[in-house]
Amino acid sequence: MAATYLTSLGDKAQLDELIADGKLAGRSEPRVLVVGRSNVGKSSLINALVRDDIAHVSKQPGKTRKLNFFFSTNLRKVIVDLPGYGFAKRAPAEIRLWAELIQAYSERDPNIGLAIVLTDSRHGPTPQDIEAWSYFKSLHVPRILVLTKSDELNQKERFARNKEIAAVLESMPGAFLSVHWVSAKKGDGMLDLFKCVKEWL
């Protein structure tokens, strides 16, 4: 197998057991966070990136309710699947707990090396996307921006979206190391993304 499931984190009280001496579930490899809206295609992208069907793909947005950890043998990294934000049909109190859990983990793990921040290329950056960009920038975690479902845009739409995103990024200097247009479904852009993640750190 190209990837193996390690564990999940659903409660801050588990952090002491999960992380010890810089290792996560006994693994010392760098951690790569994957974050995005709950309907952005996060699980499909993780599977395409690690080249294995390890993350559950659901037709119902917001199914990821914990932090799920996978080890990718190809990338030699621990992939951290964070709960999606945005369209998840959950109570506000539960969403707040997700946010607190993500913050607690992010502040606790010293080996977070990279964050892959996903945005749906069909709709462009939403206010919630930009809030997430700012949050992970505030953590000083290196970030790359991945625009998903790029195969669903025609050339004119992609040109317009690219201008829109460039304008937003201009107002946020240093927000991202690089920008990638990908389609997990068709494989477009996935090789470059794979190389970027593998070679980072």
N, CA and C of each residue as an Amber inpcrd file, in Angstrom:
protein
   603
   0.8250000  -1.2040000   0.0000000   0.0000000   0.0000000   0.0000000
   0.8590000   1.2530000   0.0000000   0.3660000   2.2930000  -0.6690000
   1.1160000   3.5440000  -0.7490000   0.8640000   4.4470000   0.4500000
  -0.1820000   4.1330000   1.2200000  -0.4890000   4.9440000   2.4000000
  -1.1570000   4.0740000   3.4490000  -0.9520000   4.4340000   4.6950000
  -1.5740000   3.6930000   5.7910000  -2.2320000   4.6670000   6.7570000
  -3.3550000   4.2500000   7.2900000  -4.0520000   5.0500000   8.3020000
  -3.3000000   4.9270000   9.6230000  -3.0730000   6.0610000  10.2840000
  -2.3770000   6.0530000  11.5670000  -3.3470000   6.1540000  12.7390000
  -4.1000000   7.2670000  12.7750000  -5.0060000   7.4860000  13.8980000
  -5.8820000   8.7000000  13.6020000  -6.8090000   8.9790000  14.5030000
  -7.6560000  10.1600000  14.4100000  -7.6000000  10.9240000  15.7160000
  -7.8870000  12.2170000  15.6320000  -7.9110000  13.0630000  16.8170000
  -9.2630000  13.7650000  16.8710000 -10.0230000  13.4680000  17.9230000
 -11.3380000  14.0740000  18.0630000 -11.5130000  14.8590000  19.3340000
 -10.4690000  14.8620000  20.1680000 -10.5580000  15.5380000  21.4650000
  -9.1730000  16.0620000  21.8310000  -9.1210000  17.3020000  22.3030000
  -7.8290000  17.8990000  22.6810000  -7.1210000  17.0890000  23.7570000
  -7.8840000  16.3630000  24.5640000  -7.2930000  15.5680000  25.6440000
  -6.4100000  14.4460000  25.1010000  -6.5870000  14.1020000  23.8200000
  -5.7840000  13.0380000  23.2170000  -4.3940000  13.5070000  22.7930000
  -4.1570000  14.8210000  22.8200000  -2.9000000  15.3490000  22.2870000
  -1.6760000  14.8320000  23.0310000  -1.7720000  14.7030000  24.3520000
  -0.6250000  14.2200000  25.1290000  -0.2340000  12.8060000  24.7140000
  -1.2340000  12.0120000  24.4030000  -0.9660000  10.6310000  23.9890000
  -0.5130000  10.5630000  22.5360000  -1.0370000  11.4530000  21.7060000
  -0.7450000  11.4190000  20.2790000   0.6590000  11.9030000  19.9530000
   1.0830000  13.0030000  20.6210000   2.3540000  13.6420000  20.2880000
   3.3090000  13.5510000  21.4770000   4.4580000  12.9470000  21.2490000
   5.4600000  12.8140000  22.3040000   6.8450000  12.8770000  21.6810000
   7.7130000  13.6910000  22.2470000   9.0920000  13.8310000  21.7690000
   9.1560000  14.1720000  20.2850000   8.2220000  14.9990000  19.8450000
   8.2060000  15.4240000  18.4570000   7.6510000  14.3930000  17.4940000
   7.2600000  13.2280000  17.9790000   6.7170000  12.1820000  17.1280000
   5.1920000  12.1670000  17.2280000   4.5580000  11.8240000  16.1290000
   3.1070000  11.7160000  16.0880000   2.7550000  10.2560000  15.8280000
   2.0840000   9.6470000  16.7960000   1.7670000   8.2170000  16.7090000
   3.0250000   7.4120000  16.3920000   4.1480000   7.8600000  16.9600000
   5.4100000   7.1560000  16.7850000   6.1890000   7.5090000  15.5390000
   5.6490000   8.4130000  14.6910000   6.3230000   8.7570000  13.4440000
   6.9580000  10.1410000  13.5520000   8.1890000  10.2620000  13.0410000
   8.9270000  11.5210000  13.1410000   8.8950000  12.3360000  11.8460000
   8.3090000  11.7740000  10.7750000   8.2980000  12.4700000   9.4860000
   7.5000000  13.7680000   9.5550000   7.8340000  14.7430000   8.6990000
   7.1070000  16.0200000   8.6780000   5.6230000  15.8140000   8.4040000
   4.8130000  16.7140000   8.9770000   3.3710000  16.6580000   8.7810000
   2.9440000  17.6520000   7.6990000   2.0050000  17.2310000   6.8780000
   1.4430000  18.0680000   5.8180000  -0.0520000  18.2080000   6.0800000
  -0.4950000  19.4210000   6.3840000  -1.9060000  19.6670000   6.6400000
  -2.6430000  19.8420000   5.3150000  -3.8540000  19.3060000   5.2350000
  -4.7160000  19.5120000   4.0710000  -6.0180000  20.1170000   4.5750000
  -6.2960000  21.3420000   4.1090000  -7.4400000  22.0750000   4.6330000
  -8.2220000  22.7070000   3.4950000  -9.5320000  22.7900000   3.6590000
 -10.3690000  23.4340000   2.6480000 -11.8350000  23.3250000   3.0120000
 -12.6740000  23.9450000   2.1830000 -14.1080000  23.8680000   2.4030000
 -14.5740000  22.4170000   2.3490000 -15.7120000  22.1730000   2.9730000
 -16.1800000  20.7990000   3.1180000 -16.6230000  20.1650000   1.8090000
 -16.7420000  20.9300000   0.7390000 -17.1140000  20.3460000  -0.5550000
 -16.0540000  20.6060000  -1.6180000 -14.8180000  20.8030000  -1.1860000
 -13.7680000  21.2270000  -2.1190000 -13.0980000  20.0540000  -2.8330000
 -13.4020000  18.8250000  -2.4110000 -12.7590000  17.6560000  -3.0040000
 -11.5030000  17.2460000  -2.2750000 -11.5070000  17.4550000  -0.9530000
 -10.3070000  17.2220000  -0.1490000  -9.9070000  15.7400000  -0.1250000
 -10.8800000  14.8630000   0.1080000 -10.5620000  13.4340000   0.1840000
 -10.0730000  12.9040000  -1.1640000 -10.7050000  13.3520000  -2.2470000
 -10.2670000  12.9210000  -3.5830000  -8.8420000  13.3700000  -3.8550000
  -8.5100000  14.5940000  -3.4410000  -7.1520000  15.0920000  -3.6630000
  -6.1390000  14.3180000  -2.8290000  -6.4720000  14.0170000  -1.5740000
  -5.5500000  13.2350000  -0.7340000  -5.2770000  11.8840000  -1.3690000
  -6.3300000  11.2190000  -1.8340000  -6.1430000   9.9090000  -2.4710000
  -5.2740000  10.0020000  -3.7140000  -5.4920000  11.0390000  -4.5210000
  -4.6860000  11.2130000  -5.7280000  -3.2380000  11.5540000  -5.3750000
  -3.0620000  12.3350000  -4.3180000  -1.7160000  12.7600000  -3.9230000
  -0.8920000  11.5940000  -3.3790000  -1.4940000  10.7830000  -2.5070000
  -0.7480000   9.6680000  -1.9110000  -0.8110000   8.4150000  -2.7860000
  -1.6170000   8.4940000  -3.8740000  -1.7380000   7.3960000  -4.8290000
  -2.2820000   6.1330000  -4.1750000  -3.3400000   6.3550000  -3.4090000
  -3.9960000   5.2510000  -2.7170000  -5.4010000   5.7130000  -2.3300000
  -6.3220000   4.7750000  -2.1640000  -7.6780000   5.1170000  -1.7340000
  -7.7510000   5.0050000  -0.2170000  -7.1390000   5.9850000   0.4540000
  -7.0450000   5.9380000   1.9080000  -8.0780000   6.8260000   2.5880000
  -8.4050000   7.9690000   1.9710000  -9.3640000   8.9070000   2.5570000
 -10.7450000   8.6220000   1.9820000 -11.7420000   8.5550000   2.8510000
 -13.0990000   8.2290000   2.4150000 -13.7070000   9.3920000   1.6490000
 -14.1770000   9.1120000   0.4340000 -14.8170000  10.1260000  -0.3990000
 -16.3290000  10.0030000  -0.2260000 -16.9570000  11.0970000   0.2170000
 -18.3980000  11.0800000   0.4570000 -19.0870000  12.1140000  -0.4150000
 -20.3250000  11.8100000  -0.8300000 -21.1200000  12.7660000  -1.5990000
 -21.7470000  13.8120000  -0.6870000 -21.6850000  13.5800000   0.6100000
 -22.2610000  14.5190000   1.5700000 -21.1430000  15.3570000   2.1980000
 -21.1130000  16.6870000   1.9400000 -20.0570000  17.5310000   2.5010000
 -20.0400000  17.5030000   4.0230000 -18.8490000  17.6790000   4.5880000
 -18.7320000  17.8180000   6.0330000 -18.6610000  16.5200000   6.7940000
 -18.2840000  15.4120000   6.1280000 -18.2470000  14.1230000   6.8120000
 -17.0160000  13.9670000   7.6960000 -15.9410000  14.7020000   7.3940000
 -14.7430000  14.6210000   8.2290000 -14.9820000  15.4090000   9.5060000
 -15.0860000  14.7110000  10.6300000 -15.4110000  15.3570000  11.8970000
 -14.2330000  15.3090000  12.8690000 -13.1580000  14.6650000  12.4690000
 -11.9600000  14.5820000  13.2950000 -10.7570000  14.9430000  12.4370000
  -9.6100000  15.0630000  13.0730000  -8.3570000  15.1670000  12.3370000
  -7.8980000  13.7380000  12.0610000  -7.7540000  13.3930000  10.7960000
  -7.3360000  12.0440000  10.4290000  -5.8990000  12.0800000   9.9170000
  -5.0910000  11.1300000  10.3710000  -3.6740000  11.1050000  10.0620000
  -3.3420000   9.8660000   9.2290000  -2.6260000  10.0830000   8.1210000
  -2.1940000   8.9970000   7.2400000  -0.6910000   9.1240000   7.0100000
  -0.0340000   7.9960000   6.8430000   1.3780000   8.0410000   6.4660000
   1.5050000   7.6280000   5.0130000   2.1010000   8.5040000   4.2020000
   2.3240000   8.2320000   2.7880000   3.7350000   7.7030000   2.5990000
   3.8350000   6.4640000   2.1230000   5.1600000   5.8810000   1.8940000
   5.8410000   6.5320000   0.6910000   5.0570000   6.9930000  -0.2830000
   5.6390000   7.6540000  -1.4640000   6.2030000   9.0240000  -1.1340000
   5.4660000   9.7690000  -0.3240000   5.8910000  11.1250000   0.0220000
   6.8330000  11.1520000   1.2210000   6.8020000  10.0910000   2.0280000
   7.5500000  10.0510000   3.2970000   7.1070000  11.2060000   4.1940000
   5.8070000  11.4190000   4.2420000   5.2080000  12.4740000   5.0670000
   3.9600000  11.9200000   5.7470000   3.5890000  12.5570000   6.8580000
   2.3170000  12.2740000   7.5070000   1.3080000  13.2900000   6.9820000
   0.2360000  12.8190000   6.3840000  -0.8110000  13.6760000   5.8460000
  -1.8900000  13.8520000   6.9130000  -2.2570000  15.1100000   7.1620000
  -3.2600000  15.4150000   8.1820000  -4.4960000  15.9880000   7.4910000
  -5.5730000  15.2200000   7.5140000  -6.8340000  15.6200000   6.9000000
  -7.6520000  16.3810000   7.9420000  -7.7760000  17.6980000   7.7420000
  -8.4990000  18.5290000   8.7050000  -9.9790000  18.6040000   8.3430000
 -10.8620000  18.7650000   9.3420000 -12.2920000  18.9170000   9.0510000
 -12.5420000  20.0900000   8.1180000 -13.4330000  19.9060000   7.1520000
 -13.7550000  20.9720000   6.2190000 -14.5920000  22.0570000   6.8790000
 -14.5710000  23.2180000   6.2690000 -15.3710000  24.3270000   6.7850000
 -16.3250000  24.7930000   5.7010000 -17.3180000  25.5850000   6.0520000
 -18.1960000  26.1610000   5.0410000 -19.5700000  25.5410000   5.0150000
 -19.7500000  24.5240000   4.1540000 -21.0810000  23.9840000   3.9320000
 -21.4620000  22.8530000   4.8780000 -20.5850000  22.4800000   5.7790000
 -20.8840000  21.3740000   6.6830000 -22.1390000  21.6710000   7.4950000
 -23.0970000  20.7480000   7.4420000 -24.3680000  20.9690000   8.1500000
 -24.2420000  20.4810000   9.5850000 -23.5520000  21.2620000  10.3830000
 -23.3510000  20.9290000  11.7840000 -23.7530000  22.1200000  12.6450000
 -23.9890000  21.8340000  13.9060000 -24.3780000  22.8950000  14.8280000
 -23.1990000  23.8380000  15.0480000 -23.4770000  25.1430000  15.2640000
 -22.3920000  26.1070000  15.4960000 -21.4550000  25.6910000  16.6210000
 -21.9980000  25.0890000  17.6730000 -21.1580000  24.6680000  18.7970000
 -20.1730000  23.5960000  18.3610000 -20.6120000  22.6830000  17.4870000
 -19.7230000  21.6260000  17.0120000 -18.6410000  22.2000000  16.1110000
 -19.0140000  23.1550000  15.2850000 -18.0360000  23.7950000  14.3990000
 -16.9820000  24.5310000  15.2180000 -17.3990000  25.1710000  16.3010000
 -16.4390000  25.8550000  17.1840000 -15.4620000  24.8470000  17.7880000
 -15.9700000  23.6750000  18.1630000 -15.0970000  22.6480000  18.7220000
 -14.0730000  22.1850000  17.6820000 -14.5050000  22.0720000  16.4170000
 -13.5640000  21.7220000  15.3530000 -12.4410000  22.7480000  15.2840000
 -12.8320000  24.0370000  15.2970000 -11.8440000  25.1100000  15.1930000
 -10.8670000  25.0630000  16.3620000 -11.3850000  24.8290000  17.5570000
 -10.5270000  24.7510000  18.7400000  -9.5870000  23.5530000  18.6520000
 -10.1040000  22.4410000  18.1210000  -9.2810000  21.2330000  17.9880000
  -8.1470000  21.4630000  17.0000000  -8.4640000  22.0770000  15.8650000
  -7.4470000  22.3600000  14.8540000  -6.3850000  23.2980000  15.4180000
  -6.8230000  24.3370000  16.1390000  -5.8710000  25.2810000  16.7170000
  -4.9850000  24.6000000  17.7430000  -5.5810000  23.7820000  18.6160000
  -4.8110000  23.0980000  19.6540000  -3.7600000  22.1740000  19.0320000
  -4.1630000  21.4330000  18.0110000  -3.2070000  20.5420000  17.3530000
  -2.1010000  21.3390000  16.6620000  -2.4860000  22.3880000  15.9320000
  -1.5160000  23.1820000  15.1710000  -0.4670000  23.8100000  16.0800000
  -0.8820000  24.2070000  17.2640000   0.0440000  24.8410000  18.2020000
   0.8970000  23.8190000  18.9470000   0.4430000  22.5770000  18.9580000
   1.1270000  21.5550000  19.7550000   2.1850000  20.7750000  18.9730000
   1.9180000  20.5260000  17.6940000   2.8070000  19.6660000  16.9130000
   3.9640000  20.4860000  16.3370000   5.2090000  20.2180000  16.7640000
   6.3520000  21.0050000  16.2850000   6.8200000  20.6230000  14.8810000
   6.2920000  19.5310000  14.3270000   6.7790000  19.0450000  13.0420000
   5.8090000  19.2740000  11.8970000   4.9180000  20.2530000  12.0470000
   4.0760000  20.6370000  10.9120000   4.9550000  21.4070000   9.9380000
   5.1260000  20.8650000   8.7450000   6.0640000  21.4780000   7.8070000
   5.4270000  22.2010000   6.6430000   4.1630000  21.8800000   6.3570000
   3.5340000  22.4340000   5.1630000   2.0230000  22.3420000   5.3050000
   1.3280000  23.3260000   4.7410000  -0.1350000  23.2840000   4.6860000
  -0.5670000  23.3950000   3.2260000  -1.3680000  22.4320000   2.7850000
  -1.9710000  22.4920000   1.4530000  -3.3640000  23.0710000   1.6410000
  -3.5690000  24.2660000   1.1320000  -4.8420000  24.9660000   1.3130000
  -5.6280000  24.8760000   0.0120000  -6.7980000  24.2420000   0.0820000
  -7.5960000  23.9770000  -1.1140000  -8.6850000  25.0260000  -1.3030000
  -8.8840000  25.4220000  -2.5460000  -9.9700000  26.3230000  -2.9230000
 -10.6150000  25.7780000  -4.1970000 -11.9230000  25.7900000  -4.2500000
 -12.6530000  25.3150000  -5.4140000 -12.4700000  26.3130000  -6.5590000
 -11.8200000  25.8850000  -7.6240000 -11.5160000  26.8010000  -8.7230000
 -12.7680000  27.2810000  -9.4450000 -13.8780000  26.5840000  -9.2850000
 -15.1170000  26.9770000  -9.9680000 -15.7410000  28.2190000  -9.3500000
 -15.4330000  28.4580000  -8.0790000 -16.0860000  29.5540000  -7.3690000
 -15.1290000  30.6360000  -6.8860000 -13.8380000  30.3320000  -6.8670000
 -12.8850000  31.3370000  -6.4130000 -12.8360000  31.4230000  -4.9020000
 -11.9580000  32.2580000  -4.3730000 -11.8080000  32.3570000  -2.9160000
 -13.0150000  33.0330000  -2.2730000 -13.6210000  32.3380000  -1.3320000
 -14.7330000  32.8810000  -0.5660000 -14.1780000  33.6140000   0.6540000
 -14.9910000  34.4010000   1.3530000 -14.5070000  35.0300000   2.5960000
 -13.9810000  34.0060000   3.6020000 -14.6030000  32.8190000   3.6530000
 -14.1100000  31.7860000   4.5690000 -12.7700000  31.2390000   4.1150000
 -12.5750000  31.1160000   2.8090000 -11.2680000  30.6990000   2.3040000
 -10.1880000  31.6920000   2.7280000 -10.4630000  32.9570000   2.5250000
  -9.4760000  33.9970000   2.8460000  -9.1870000  34.0240000   4.3440000
 -10.2250000  33.7790000   5.1530000 -10.0200000  33.7010000   6.6020000
  -9.0900000  32.5450000   6.9450000  -9.2890000  31.3980000   6.2740000
  -8.4190000  30.2410000   6.5030000  -6.9950000  30.5430000   6.0550000
  -6.8470000  31.2270000   4.8920000  -5.5130000  31.6030000   4.4210000
  -4.7930000  32.4280000   5.4860000  -5.5130000  33.4040000   6.0420000
  -4.9150000  34.2900000   7.0400000  -4.5540000  33.5310000   8.3050000
  -5.4250000  32.5910000   8.6900000  -5.1680000  31.8330000   9.9240000
  -3.8850000  31.0160000   9.7980000  -3.7400000  30.2760000   8.7120000
  -2.5490000  29.4370000   8.5830000  -1.2930000  30.2690000   8.3310000
  -1.4610000  31.4260000   7.7540000  -0.3200000  32.3360000   7.6330000
   0.1170000  32.7990000   9.0170000  -0.8530000  33.0290000   9.9120000
  -0.5310000  33.4880000  11.2630000   0.2180000  32.4240000  12.0610000
   0.0700000  31.1630000  11.6620000   0.7880000  30.0730000  12.3400000
   2.2270000  29.9470000  11.8360000   2.5580000  30.7180000  10.7730000
   3.8960000  30.6820000  10.1720000   4.2250000  29.2970000   9.6180000
   3.1920000  28.5900000   9.1760000   3.3870000  27.3150000   8.4930000
   3.4650000  27.5990000   6.9940000   4.5140000  27.1370000   6.3080000
   4.5810000  27.3500000   4.8580000   3.3410000  26.7810000   4.1760000
   2.8450000  27.4980000   3.1670000   1.5720000  27.1250000   2.5580000
   1.6790000  27.1060000   1.0340000   0.9550000  26.1680000   0.4340000
   0.7670000  26.1990000  -1.0050000  -0.7340000  26.2160000  -1.2590000
  -1.1370000  26.9300000  -2.3010000  -2.5450000  27.0390000  -2.6480000
  -2.8530000  26.0820000  -3.7890000  -3.8820000  25.2720000  -3.6040000
  -4.2870000  24.3160000  -4.6310000  -5.7220000  24.6220000  -5.0510000
  -5.8960000  24.8630000  -6.3390000  -7.2140000  25.1430000  -6.9030000
  -7.7520000  23.8510000  -7.4990000  -8.7690000  23.2990000  -6.8650000
  -9.2850000  21.9900000  -7.2390000 -10.3230000  22.0740000  -8.3580000
 -10.6130000  20.9170000  -8.9460000 -11.6630000  20.7640000  -9.9740000
 -11.4230000  21.6720000 -11.1860000 -10.1570000  21.8620000 -11.5210000
  -9.8180000  22.7800000 -12.6090000 -10.3070000  22.2700000 -13.9630000
 -10.5770000  20.9670000 -14.0580000 -11.0540000  20.4100000 -15.3260000
 -12.4680000  20.8770000 -15.6720000 -13.1700000  21.4560000 -14.6940000
 -14.5500000  21.8830000 -14.9170000 -14.6400000  23.3390000 -15.3940000
 -13.4960000  23.9800000 -15.6030000 -13.4750000  25.3510000 -16.1120000
 -13.0260000  25.3550000 -17.5650000 -13.6490000  26.2040000 -18.3650000
 -13.1310000  26.3840000 -19.7180000 -12.0200000  27.4330000 -19.6720000
 -11.3830000  27.6780000 -20.7910000 -10.2150000  28.5650000 -20.8140000
 -10.5710000  29.9870000 -20.3680000 -11.7230000  30.4740000 -20.8060000
 -12.1440000  31.8240000 -20.4370000 -12.4070000  31.9320000 -18.9480000
 -13.0710000  30.9270000 -18.3770000 -13.3610000  30.9280000 -16.9390000
 -12.0830000  30.8400000 -16.1210000 -11.1620000  30.0220000 -16.5690000
  -9.8990000  29.8840000 -15.8390000  -9.1000000  31.1820000 -15.8650000
  -9.0910000  31.8660000 -16.9900000  -8.3790000  33.1420000 -17.0960000
  -8.9720000  34.1590000 -16.1170000 -10.3040000  34.2260000 -16.0600000
 -10.9750000  35.1710000 -15.1530000 -10.7030000  34.8170000 -13.6940000
 -10.7360000  33.5080000 -13.3850000 -10.4870000  33.0810000 -12.0050000
  -9.0470000  33.3670000 -11.5990000  -8.1290000  33.1830000 -12.5240000
  -6.7230000  33.4250000 -12.2320000  -6.4850000  34.8950000 -11.8930000
  -7.1370000  35.7930000 -12.6290000  -7.0140000  37.2230000 -12.3510000
  -7.5940000  37.5530000 -10.9800000  -8.7190000  36.9430000 -10.6660000
  -9.3700000  37.1770000  -9.3650000  -8.4820000  36.7400000  -8.2110000
  -7.9060000  35.5560000  -8.3260000  -7.0570000  35.0280000  -7.2580000
  -5.7690000  35.8310000  -7.1440000  -5.2060000  36.2210000  -8.2810000
  -3.9800000  37.0300000  -8.2660000  -4.2200000  38.3490000  -7.5370000
  -5.3960000  38.9420000  -7.7280000  -5.7160000  40.2100000  -7.0660000
  -5.8060000  40.0310000  -5.5610000  -6.4180000  38.9100000  -5.1280000
  -6.5240000  38.6430000  -3.6910000  -5.1520000  38.4050000  -3.0900000
  -4.3310000  37.6210000  -3.7880000  -3.0040000  37.3030000  -3.2750000
  -2.1010000  38.5320000  -3.2130000  -2.3240000  39.4700000  -4.1190000
  -1.5280000  40.6970000  -4.1010000  -1.7540000  41.4780000  -2.8140000
  -2.9540000  41.3350000  -2.2650000  -3.2680000  42.0260000  -1.0080000
  -2.7830000  41.2410000   0.2080000  -2.2460000  40.0250000  -0.0170000
  -1.7580000  39.1720000   1.0710000  -0.3310000  38.7180000   0.7610000
   0.6460000  39.6230000   0.8280000   2.0180000  39.2530000   0.4740000
   2.5200000  38.0570000   1.2760000   3.1610000  37.1360000   0.5880000
   3.7430000  35.9790000   1.2660000   2.7380000  34.9440000   1.7240000
   1.5100000  35.0120000   1.2140000   0.4890000  34.0730000   1.6740000
   0.8200000  32.6380000   1.2730000   1.3860000  32.4570000   0.0580000
   1.6480000  31.1160000  -0.4410000   2.9980000  31.0340000  -1.1480000
   3.6110000  29.8530000  -1.0380000   4.8570000  29.5870000  -1.7480000
   4.6090000  29.4030000  -3.2350000   3.4990000  28.7470000  -3.5620000
   3.1730000  28.4800000  -4.9530000   1.6820000  28.2190000  -5.0980000
   1.2090000  28.2570000  -6.3360000  -0.2040000  28.0200000  -6.6450000
  -0.2840000  26.8940000  -7.6680000  -1.1760000  25.9400000  -7.4350000
  -1.3200000  24.7830000  -8.3170000  -2.7730000  24.6160000  -8.7420000
  -2.9870000  24.4440000 -10.0430000  -4.3020000  24.1260000 -10.5880000
  -4.3400000  22.6200000 -10.8020000  -5.3100000  21.9450000 -10.1870000
  -5.3180000  20.4840000 -10.2830000  -6.7230000  19.9450000 -10.5260000
  -6.7450000  18.7240000 -11.0150000  -7.9740000  17.9310000 -11.0940000
  -7.6320000  16.5400000 -10.5840000  -8.1240000  16.2160000  -9.3940000
  -7.8800000  14.8820000  -8.8470000  -8.5520000  13.8260000  -9.7180000
  -9.6570000  14.1810000 -10.3360000 -10.4250000  13.2520000 -11.1580000
  -9.6580000  12.8600000 -12.4170000  -9.0670000  13.8430000 -13.0860000
  -8.3670000  13.5760000 -14.3490000  -6.8500000  13.5130000 -14.1930000
  -6.3480000  13.9230000 -13.0230000  -4.9080000  13.8720000 -12.7900000
  -4.1630000  15.1140000 -13.2130000  -4.8700000  16.0970000 -13.7500000
  -4.2080000  17.3270000 -14.2020000  -3.5070000  18.0130000 -13.0320000
  -2.2400000  18.3300000 -13.2120000  -1.4850000  19.0670000 -12.2090000
  -1.0430000  18.2570000 -11.0020000  -1.4450000  17.0060000 -10.9080000
  -1.1530000  16.2270000  -9.7040000   0.3240000  15.8480000  -9.6000000
   0.9830000  15.6170000 -10.7350000   2.3960000  15.2500000 -10.6830000
   3.2230000  16.4080000 -10.1380000   2.9580000  17.6290000 -10.5990000
   3.6910000  18.7930000 -10.0900000   3.4130000  18.9970000  -8.6030000
   2.1690000  18.7970000  -8.1870000   1.8390000  18.9350000  -6.7720000
   2.5500000  17.8680000  -5.9520000   2.5620000  16.6470000  -6.4530000
   3.2520000  15.5500000  -5.7690000   4.7260000  15.8730000  -5.5690000
   5.3760000  16.3570000  -6.6410000   6.7940000  16.6980000  -6.5540000
   7.0290000  17.8310000  -5.5640000   6.1400000  18.8290000  -5.5660000
   6.2900000  19.9530000  -4.6510000   6.2270000  19.5000000  -3.1970000
   5.2460000  18.6460000  -2.8900000   5.0820000  18.1720000  -1.5130000
   6.2210000  17.2340000  -1.1250000   6.6180000  16.3660000  -2.0310000
   7.6720000  15.4000000  -1.7300000   9.0060000  16.0920000  -1.4800000
   9.3110000  17.0990000  -2.2910000  10.6100000  17.7610000  -2.1940000
  10.6760000  18.7920000  -1.0780000   9.4990000  19.2850000  -0.6470000
   9.5030000  20.2490000   0.4420000   9.9810000  19.5900000   1.7130000
  10.8680000  20.2310000   2.4480000  11.4750000  19.6740000   3.6560000
  12.3370000  18.4720000   3.3410000
